């Protein structure tokens, strides 16, 4: 653990303001005094000891409850300032878990995890990582899990940390198909965004839920863990958080792995993440899913034209589109490559449901369910059975929910912590891309036309991410530049070419601006890949980097690992 003097020096170096005058100028003296005062206020946070204790198994997911009896697995809570810029405003708590290194004598330090979001709870990300890596066949990967203290934490606003809640007595408008461009749907979407923003405004924690504050939280965890450097694995939004940390504290970066990368070179969060998602998802639909269905027409009976799935979706009614999108989300086809049969089967089921509805106009939900149980969705029995299950469990209930007239009345506004943190980070991190309402309405119409599946599957309309109603519209945080991130000693990036959540073109722009980075580029893969990815071309160099600190070559293009694309209905293709 660090001495008090060293920790105080850490605080002063973190908070000192750059003076415009000489060392003895009045302005410089005032800034030094302010920094010393802040250091005094922050000192108790840096001096706290992490009290690791057995975890309450009743607060763990059932699948992990047995971990509570494992002596290497422990829980803790630490205190952090609500506002690192003004620590006298109050404090929050951060929840941590640790899977301790097996042998303290060979411990390499702590390894922190963030699984993405923003708004994803990382409290058990370390446990999930440990389970994946220790269950593998590669001894070196298991060594990673045994030589680090694996640290999971709930980011501020999330999970078991101090939570951000955004609730109100207002009733949100009902939106059935977010890809609809009619004025009534657009107005409903915008009204709901405004309600959520206003509800968050009422929570005094909301202004302090941003990446800059979370990066400071991570550095606090590093410091009180006694580590000189931060070792970190960040996935998806976690790559944005890791890059921000590297820009703030480049000299404190140890071994940093970023996967499924958001574009940190972008000026705004919208440009670096949100606006890249719909085209990336649509690309998977057009270049992966559609051609796959066409190659296997004898199984799925959707036609031999690769564009058939897109044409099929375009012809659906709004209610059937809404139901299909809900089923596609559940299938995970646009996130994980191993679910392509599930995704194509959604189109098979939707096509069959369309036929049932056309042949039985005005039918009830109960009658439609009965008809679906006897409908032949495909001439290939396994494909027909899978489609039938999707139709009865998801498509038909969602379709009739969308068709309900009058629409069901929404309950009062309750924004879960994941959505609340997502909104706060998005709007606090960077200035709004535009504060012009018509700009976003036009963007919604453009995306709905060009990316009909991409605009609905992952997060709905881009209107949800406009930050039009966030107050203030200009972010208080100052995002580090890529040049500042490049001062860190090394960063290893993993990126799949067809990533539907964090587009490859954004990751490549970021990589081009980071001469200190290595890129492991998974050619032809469309998973939202992390480490371990299952592809030895990426996993082996990352493992060596984590164990020995030696980064891979500047760029390695990894061929697709066919083992990731095993189908539920087919043998893997030979290409």
GIRA-V418932 format. One record per residue. N is the residue number from 0. RES is the residue in one small letter. SS is DSSP state (H for helix, E for strand, L for the rest). Layout:
N/RES/SS
N/RES/SS
//
This chain:
0/x/L
1/x/L
2/x/L
3/x/H
4/x/H
5/x/H
6/x/H
7/x/H
8/x/H
9/x/H
10/x/H
11/x/H
12/x/H
13/x/H
14/x/H
15/x/L
16/x/L
17/x/L
18/x/L
19/x/L
20/x/L
21/x/L
22/x/L
23/x/L
24/x/L
25/x/H
26/x/H
27/x/H
28/x/H
29/x/H
30/x/H
31/x/H
32/x/H
33/x/H
34/x/H
35/x/H
36/x/H
37/x/H
38/x/H
39/x/H
40/x/H
41/x/H
42/x/H
43/x/H
44/x/H
45/x/H
46/x/H
47/x/L
48/x/L
49/x/L
50/x/L
51/x/L
52/x/E
53/x/L
54/x/L
55/x/L
56/x/H
57/x/H
58/x/H
59/x/L
60/x/L
61/x/H
62/x/H
63/x/H
64/x/H
65/x/H
66/x/H
67/x/H
68/x/H
69/x/L
70/x/L
71/x/L
72/x/E
73/x/E
74/x/E
75/x/E
76/x/E
77/x/E
78/x/E
79/x/E
80/x/E
81/x/L
82/x/L
83/x/L
84/x/L
85/x/L
86/x/H
87/x/H
88/x/H
89/x/L
90/x/E
91/x/E
92/x/E
93/x/E
94/x/E
95/x/E
96/x/E
97/x/E
98/x/E
99/x/L
100/x/L
101/x/L
102/x/L
103/x/H
104/x/H
105/x/H
106/x/L
107/x/L
108/x/E
109/x/E
110/x/E
111/x/E
112/x/E
113/x/E
114/x/L
115/x/L
116/x/L
117/x/L
118/x/L
119/x/L
120/x/L
121/x/E
122/x/L
123/x/L
124/x/H
125/x/H
126/x/H
127/x/H
128/x/H
129/x/H
130/x/H
131/x/H
132/x/H
133/x/H
134/x/L
135/x/L
136/x/L
137/x/L
138/x/H
139/x/H
140/x/H
141/x/H
142/x/H
143/x/H
144/x/H
145/x/H
146/x/H
147/x/E
148/x/E
149/x/E
150/x/E
151/x/E
152/x/E
153/x/L
154/x/L
155/x/L
156/x/E
157/x/L
158/x/L
159/x/L
160/x/L
161/x/L
162/x/E
163/x/L
164/x/L
165/x/E
166/x/E
167/x/E
168/x/E
169/x/E
170/x/E
171/x/L
172/x/L
173/x/L
174/x/L
175/x/L
176/x/L
177/x/L
178/x/L
179/x/L
180/x/L
181/x/L
182/x/H
183/x/H
184/x/H
185/x/H
186/x/H
187/x/H
188/x/H
189/x/H
190/x/H
191/x/H
192/x/H
193/x/H
194/x/H
195/x/H
196/x/H
197/x/H
198/x/H
199/x/H
200/x/H
201/x/L
202/x/L
203/x/L
204/x/L
205/x/H
206/x/H
207/x/H
208/x/L
209/x/L
210/x/H
211/x/H
212/x/H
213/x/H
214/x/H
215/x/H
216/x/H
217/x/H
218/x/H
219/x/H
220/x/H
221/x/H
222/x/H
223/x/H
224/x/L
225/x/L
226/x/L
227/x/L
228/x/L
229/x/E
230/x/E
231/x/E
232/x/E
233/x/E
234/x/E
235/x/L
236/x/H
237/x/H
238/x/H
239/x/H
240/x/H
241/x/H
242/x/H
243/x/H
244/x/H
245/x/H
246/x/H
247/x/H
248/x/L
249/x/H
250/x/H
251/x/H
252/x/E
253/x/E
254/x/E
255/x/E
256/x/E
257/x/E
258/x/E
259/x/L
260/x/L
261/x/L
262/x/L
263/x/L
264/x/L
265/x/L
266/x/L
267/x/L
268/x/H
269/x/H
270/x/H
271/x/H
272/x/H
273/x/H
274/x/H
275/x/H
276/x/H
277/x/H
278/x/H
279/x/H
280/x/H
281/x/H
282/x/H
283/x/H
284/x/H
285/x/H
286/x/H
287/x/H
288/x/H
289/x/H
290/x/H
291/x/H
292/x/H
293/x/H
294/x/H
295/x/L
296/x/H
297/x/H
298/x/H
299/x/H
300/x/L
301/x/L
302/x/L
303/x/L
304/x/L
305/x/L
306/x/L
307/x/H
308/x/H
309/x/H
310/x/H
311/x/H
312/x/H
313/x/H
314/x/H
315/x/L
316/x/L
317/x/H
318/x/H
319/x/H
320/x/H
321/x/H
322/x/H
323/x/H
324/x/H
325/x/H
326/x/H
327/x/H
328/x/H
329/x/H
330/x/H
331/x/L
332/x/L
333/x/L
334/x/L
335/x/L
336/x/H
337/x/H
338/x/H
339/x/H
340/x/H
341/x/H
342/x/H
343/x/H
344/x/H
345/x/H
346/x/H
347/x/H
348/x/H
349/x/H
350/x/H
351/x/H
352/x/H
353/x/H
354/x/H
355/x/H
356/x/H
357/x/H
358/x/H
359/x/L
360/x/L
361/x/L
362/x/L
363/x/L
364/x/H
365/x/H
366/x/H
367/x/H
368/x/H
369/x/H
370/x/H
371/x/H
372/x/L
373/x/L
374/x/L
375/x/L
376/x/L
377/x/L
378/x/L
379/x/L
380/x/H
381/x/H
382/x/H
383/x/H
384/x/H
385/x/H
386/x/H
387/x/H
388/x/H
389/x/H
390/x/H
391/x/H
392/x/H
393/x/H
394/x/H
395/x/H
396/x/H
397/x/H
398/x/H
399/x/H
400/x/H
401/x/H
402/x/H
403/x/L
404/x/L
405/x/L
406/x/L
407/x/L
408/x/L
409/x/L
410/x/L
411/x/E
412/x/E
413/x/E
414/x/E
415/x/L
416/x/H
417/x/H
418/x/H
419/x/H
420/x/H
421/x/H
422/x/H
423/x/H
424/x/H
425/x/H
426/x/H
427/x/H
428/x/H
429/x/L
430/x/L
431/x/L
432/x/L
433/x/L
434/x/L
435/x/L
436/x/H
437/x/H
438/x/H
439/x/H
440/x/H
441/x/H
442/x/H
443/x/H
444/x/H
445/x/H
446/x/H
447/x/H
448/x/H
449/x/H
450/x/L
451/x/L
452/x/L
453/x/H
454/x/H
455/x/H
456/x/H
457/x/L
458/x/L
459/x/L
460/x/L
461/x/H
462/x/H
463/x/H
464/x/H
465/x/L
466/x/L
467/x/L
468/x/L
469/x/L
470/x/L
471/x/L
472/x/L
473/x/L
474/x/L
475/x/L
476/x/L
477/x/L
478/x/L
479/x/L
480/x/L
481/x/H
482/x/H
483/x/H
484/x/H
485/x/L
486/x/L
487/x/L
488/x/L
489/x/L
490/x/E
491/x/E
492/x/E
493/x/E
494/x/E
495/x/E
496/x/L
497/x/L
498/x/L
499/x/L
500/x/L
501/x/L
502/x/L
503/x/H
504/x/H
505/x/H
506/x/H
507/x/H
508/x/H
509/x/H
510/x/H
511/x/H
512/x/L
513/x/L
514/x/L
515/x/L
516/x/E
517/x/E
518/x/E
519/x/E
520/x/E
521/x/E
522/x/L
523/x/L
524/x/L
525/x/L
526/x/L
527/x/L
528/x/L
529/x/L
530/x/L
531/x/L
532/x/L
533/x/L
534/x/L
535/x/H
536/x/H
537/x/H
538/x/H
539/x/H
540/x/H
541/x/H
542/x/H
543/x/H
544/x/H
545/x/H
546/x/H
547/x/H
548/x/L
549/x/L
550/x/L
551/x/L
552/x/L
553/x/L
554/x/E
555/x/E
556/x/E
557/x/E
558/x/L
559/x/L
560/x/L
561/x/H
562/x/H
563/x/H
564/x/H
565/x/L
566/x/L
567/x/L
568/x/L
569/x/L
570/x/L
571/x/L
572/x/L
573/x/L
574/x/L
//
